[in-house]
Amino acid sequence: MNTGDRKLDARSWRRLQGVNPKLRKVLWDFAHHPDTSVKFIVIEGIRSPERQRELVQAGASRTMNSKHLTGRAVDLAVILGGELRWDWPLYRKLADNLVGFAKSHCGVHIVAGANWPKFRDGPHFELGPKE
């Protein structure tokens, strides 16, 4: 994993295979934009129904109708100081920055799980319903 810059590493890019091209482009552009201050990796893109079922059974997801199943969602992890971090303020910052960037630079509506009123999911980002 290349944590020395903001570019997506090879593993992240592999995890974006099968993900909607519009969402892939937003993430690529965001990661490579000089004003992006939050470093991240892609931890999960498209999911199989079996994987989704495991997550529902574990309580990590509440639906078998996840946008991960259709390639319209990804989970991201923040990198800080070369380490994966799960601190909630980092995910709020990532959500604010990525959602704003997608709209202003790409014209794409992204929904961040960190902004959901119930069952907040900091790592989760998906294409808006009209995308």
Number of C-alpha atoms within 10 A of each C-alpha: 10 12 17 10 12 20 20 21 16 13 13 18 16 12 18 24 13 16 22 18 13 14 24 20 15 22 24 16 18 25 22 14 14 9 10 15 13 18 23 24 25 21 16 19 27 23 20 10 14 10 13 21 17 13 15 14 12 10 10 13 16 14 13 16 11 17 18 23 18 15 21 24 27 26 20 21 21 22 18 14 9 13 10 14 14 14 10 13 11 19 24 17 16 24 23 14 16 22 20 16 22 21 13 11 12 15 12 19 20 24 19 26 20 22 17 11 7 8 12 12 17 25 24 22 25 22 20 13 9 7 12
